[in-house]
Amino acid sequence: YSMHSSCMSEGGRVQNENGVFLGAQWRPTRKIKLTAYSDYAYFAAAKYQATVSSQAWDNLIQAQYTTDMLQITARYRIKMREYDNSEATALLAKTTQRIHTAASYNFGKWRAGATADIAYSHFETNSMGWTVGASAGYNDKKIKFSANATYFDTDDYESRIYAYEQSVLYSYAYQTFSGRGWRLAATARASIGRNATLAAHLGTTHYLDRDTISSGMQQIDSATKTDLQMQLKWKF
């Protein structure tokens, strides 16, 4: 265990891990960029959900096409990591595959985009999920606005899909989708004078496969949850 070190890791902390990371980036033309990496990690001691030595292997390949007005991205990722089986008598490899495609078009101060994702997970049983989304935005020196809509459908949490969502400054901007439903969100930011900036984010998620959300003290007795964030920044 290294107390004050900081580096990339599979386990989240700099401990109990040896690994090799190989990455490459190639630009065959000015508009096309290809990216790939392979990341192997070995855990010598037991860790959460693995009572003996285990390993993980993460691979990604991505292609991106960019012009002054258009950007198209396609990405494939496959990750294999060993966990205990249900009886904790042997290790099994959990394999997760993800496909992400996105396109955005900029015209003046306006932007429009669309995304589509597929996730497939295999660990003793199979699980699959997918999402489609659309977004639009306006960006000016004093006013910035964005809105997005996403529909998701996954078998369970194992095939969950992560999606980026614009939010207020310093706020976590990734949503996790599992189950079946849709989400709408909007973010606005305005400059007030020379020193102040006011921002707000409003989002609502509606599930089509349940009547309650979460459990225990955090349970919501509804199929819909809404979150609101407001932020005022003053520059001295």
C-alpha positions as MATLAB code, in Angstrom:
seq = 'YSMHSSCMSEGGRVQNENGVFLGAQWRPTRKIKLTAYSDYAYFAAAKYQATVSSQAWDNLIQAQYTTDMLQITARYRIKMREYDNSEATALLAKTTQRIHTAASYNFGKWRAGATADIAYSHFETNSMGWTVGASAGYNDKKIKFSANATYFDTDDYESRIYAYEQSVLYSYAYQTFSGRGWRLAATARASIGRNATLAAHLGTTHYLDRDTISSGMQQIDSATKTDLQMQLKWKF';
ca = [
       0.000    0.000    0.000;
       1.372    3.384   -1.044;
      -0.055    6.134    1.159;
       0.505    9.314   -0.840;
       0.993    8.095   -4.410;
      -1.309    8.856   -7.301;
      -1.430    6.986  -10.580;
      -3.811    5.133  -12.869;
      -5.127    1.861  -11.460;
      -7.811   -0.729  -12.035;
      -8.750   -1.105   -8.389;
      -9.212    2.596   -7.591;
      -6.279    2.773   -5.146;
      -2.536    2.321   -5.511;
      -2.328   -1.045   -3.759;
      -2.265   -4.770   -4.504;
      -1.805   -4.310   -8.234;
       0.737   -4.920  -10.973;
      -0.076   -3.960  -14.517;
       0.960   -3.100  -18.046;
      -0.718   -0.439  -20.169;
      -0.078   -0.027  -23.902;
      -1.754    2.747  -25.872;
      -1.465    4.195  -29.351;
      -2.904    7.075  -31.330;
      -2.714    7.483  -35.104;
      -3.894   10.240  -37.434;
      -4.046    8.826  -40.974;
      -5.535   12.134  -42.169;
      -6.117   15.538  -40.621;
      -9.793   14.713  -39.958;
      -9.490   11.107  -38.739;
      -8.019    9.992  -35.404;
      -7.686    6.372  -34.293;
      -7.082    5.474  -30.646;
      -6.501    2.084  -29.021;
      -5.229    0.692  -25.737;
      -4.780   -2.578  -23.887;
      -4.575   -2.586  -20.086;
      -3.694   -5.719  -18.098;
      -3.766   -5.814  -14.269;
      -2.886   -8.578  -11.795;
      -3.978   -8.591   -8.143;
      -1.690  -10.810   -6.073;
      -3.744  -10.710   -2.872;
      -7.449  -11.216   -2.295;
      -9.771   -8.276   -2.934;
     -13.482   -7.501   -2.914;
     -15.445  -10.332   -4.624;
     -12.236  -12.264   -5.339;
     -10.907  -14.386   -2.454;
      -7.688  -15.417   -4.263;
      -5.310  -13.836   -6.770;
      -7.159  -12.480   -9.790;
      -6.609  -10.494  -12.970;
      -8.318   -8.049  -15.316;
      -7.872   -7.141  -18.969;
      -9.354   -4.018  -20.572;
      -9.202   -3.210  -24.311;
     -10.535   -0.301  -26.345;
     -10.501    0.902  -29.952;
     -11.983    4.204  -31.101;
     -12.331    6.085  -34.382;
     -13.138    9.785  -34.584;
     -13.915   11.953  -37.596;
     -13.786   15.721  -37.049;
     -14.408   18.746  -39.261;
     -15.132   22.377  -38.448;
     -18.852   21.602  -38.049;
     -19.197   17.836  -37.649;
     -17.796   15.245  -35.246;
     -18.531   11.500  -35.408;
     -17.215    8.995  -32.842;
     -17.419    5.197  -32.754;
     -15.948    3.197  -29.861;
     -15.764   -0.483  -28.884;
     -14.578   -1.662  -25.466;
     -14.274   -5.150  -24.011;
     -13.293   -5.761  -20.405;
     -12.682   -9.076  -18.643;
     -12.202   -9.357  -14.877;
     -12.211  -12.351  -12.539;
     -14.665  -12.658   -9.627;
     -15.784  -15.415   -7.261;
     -18.603  -17.605   -8.507;
     -21.864  -17.758   -6.511;
     -20.452  -20.501   -4.223;
     -17.063  -18.743   -3.843;
     -15.310  -21.960   -4.877;
     -13.637  -20.732   -8.079;
     -12.999  -17.632  -10.147;
     -15.061  -16.809  -13.203;
     -14.331  -14.155  -15.809;
     -16.939  -11.440  -16.096;
     -16.930  -10.064  -19.650;
     -18.476   -6.698  -20.461;
     -18.667   -5.335  -23.999;
     -19.725   -1.777  -24.819;
     -20.362   -0.006  -28.112;
     -20.717    3.771  -28.199;
     -21.564    5.938  -31.216;
     -22.063    9.699  -31.210;
     -22.479   12.499  -33.738;
     -22.642   16.249  -33.187;
     -23.132   19.123  -35.610;
     -22.289   22.763  -34.916;
     -23.861   25.601  -36.860;
     -23.002   29.027  -35.572;
     -23.834   29.277  -31.878;
     -26.097   26.206  -32.009;
     -25.233   22.537  -31.601;
     -27.217   19.321  -32.136;
     -26.173   15.771  -31.375;
     -27.276   12.154  -31.089;
     -25.870    9.103  -29.291;
     -26.502    5.356  -29.207;
     -24.987    2.807  -26.798;
     -25.121   -0.974  -26.386;
     -23.836   -2.953  -23.381;
     -23.551   -6.726  -23.060;
     -22.403   -8.464  -19.866;
     -21.758  -12.156  -19.215;
     -21.127  -13.608  -15.762;
     -22.951  -16.881  -15.069;
     -25.922  -15.262  -16.862;
     -26.250  -12.849  -19.787;
     -27.413   -9.246  -19.534;
     -27.948   -6.678  -22.293;
     -28.882   -3.022  -22.441;
     -29.090   -0.099  -24.847;
     -29.783    3.641  -24.919;
     -30.498    6.294  -27.534;
     -30.301    9.998  -26.907;
     -30.527   13.421  -28.526;
     -29.190   16.786  -27.401;
     -29.209   20.433  -28.426;
     -27.384   23.475  -27.164;
     -26.740   27.194  -27.563;
     -23.460   28.869  -26.636;
     -22.956   32.605  -26.427;
     -20.527   34.774  -24.483;
     -23.141   35.584  -21.846;
     -25.679   32.770  -22.155;
     -25.137   29.026  -22.470;
     -27.950   26.489  -22.659;
     -28.134   22.743  -23.313;
     -30.864   20.100  -23.171;
     -30.893   16.367  -23.730;
     -33.321   13.445  -23.815;
     -32.384    9.769  -23.320;
     -34.328    6.525  -23.522;
     -32.772    3.441  -21.882;
     -33.625   -0.254  -21.711;
     -31.392   -2.719  -19.825;
     -32.021   -6.204  -18.426;
     -30.555   -5.304  -15.027;
     -27.754   -3.381  -13.309;
     -25.055   -5.597  -14.865;
     -25.796   -4.136  -18.308;
     -26.029   -0.557  -17.023;
     -24.931    2.227  -19.335;
     -23.135    5.445  -18.412;
     -23.942    8.667  -20.251;
     -22.386   12.112  -20.012;
     -24.698   14.986  -19.120;
     -23.760   18.647  -18.877;
     -24.239   20.117  -15.421;
     -23.118   23.012  -13.241;
     -19.438   23.649  -12.603;
     -17.613   21.043  -10.432;
     -20.639   18.729  -10.388;
     -20.464   15.038  -11.326;
     -21.866   14.875  -14.853;
     -22.267   11.149  -15.609;
     -25.614    9.377  -15.290;
     -26.023    5.621  -14.745;
     -28.988    4.038  -16.505;
     -30.417    0.613  -15.645;
     -33.907   -0.768  -16.038;
     -36.283    0.832  -18.535;
     -37.293    4.465  -18.772;
     -36.333    7.915  -19.997;
     -34.532   11.014  -18.748;
     -34.848   14.701  -19.634;
     -32.336   17.301  -18.488;
     -31.474   20.937  -19.137;
     -28.624   23.199  -18.036;
     -28.425   26.992  -18.301;
     -25.633   29.402  -17.443;
     -25.669   33.195  -17.628;
     -23.049   35.858  -16.956;
     -24.270   38.670  -14.739;
     -22.046   41.676  -15.127;
     -18.289   41.120  -15.156;
     -17.880   39.074  -11.982;
     -20.945   36.869  -11.417;
     -22.141   33.715  -13.159;
     -25.463   32.043  -12.391;
     -26.051   28.408  -13.400;
     -28.859   25.886  -12.941;
     -29.406   22.260  -13.835;
     -32.772   20.462  -13.852;
     -33.239   16.788  -14.647;
     -36.010   14.232  -14.302;
     -35.889   10.446  -14.693;
     -39.005    8.330  -15.188;
     -38.925    4.522  -14.918;
     -41.341    2.324  -16.835;
     -40.546   -0.909  -14.975;
     -41.062    0.032  -11.295;
     -43.311    1.956   -8.923;
     -40.643    2.901   -6.355;
     -37.040    4.085   -6.647;
     -34.186    3.053   -4.322;
     -34.875    1.551   -0.882;
     -34.707    2.202    2.856;
     -34.501    5.818    3.982;
     -33.777    6.915    0.394;
     -36.834    5.252   -1.123;
     -38.989    7.391   -3.405;
     -42.611    6.211   -3.601;
     -42.912    7.108   -7.243;
     -41.619    6.054  -10.657;
     -40.198    9.550  -11.218;
     -37.373   11.429   -9.522;
     -36.277   15.000  -10.179;
     -33.031   16.741   -9.266;
     -32.263   20.464   -9.229;
     -28.914   22.199   -8.793;
     -28.263   25.927   -8.639;
     -24.904   27.664   -8.486;
     -23.686   31.225   -8.115;
     -20.034   31.991   -8.823;
     -18.425   35.312   -7.960;
     -14.987   36.206   -9.306;
     -12.989   38.635   -7.185;
];
